[in-house]
Amino acid sequence: MSASDITHADADSEADQAGWDAVRDLPPSAKLVAKVLEYNDTLTQSQLADETLLPPRTVRYALSRLEDAGVVDSRFSFADARKRIYSLRIE
């Protein structure tokens, strides 16, 4: 492993830590949604509600807070354009 590889890995881990620092101050529901997304690469809002056992309204609020913090990405589902797929930007 070269010095540049180590530097690049350190930069990635610092970026990830900064992302989790942003999540730390969010409500518990947002933390739970972030953790579920960490273990499942991509999920829809209804899948998140099923996995977390949270009401859909709470999941919507959590996702909006995570998006505001810049730690969650969303895109339209290719299978069903009415749905959005969410993924975590930090690892």
Secondary structure, DSSP 8 states (H G I E B T S, - for coil): --HHHHHHHHHHHHHHHHHHHHHHTS-HHHHHHHHHHHHSSEEEHHHHHHHHT--HHHHHHHHHHHHHHT-EEEEE-SS-TTSEEEEES--
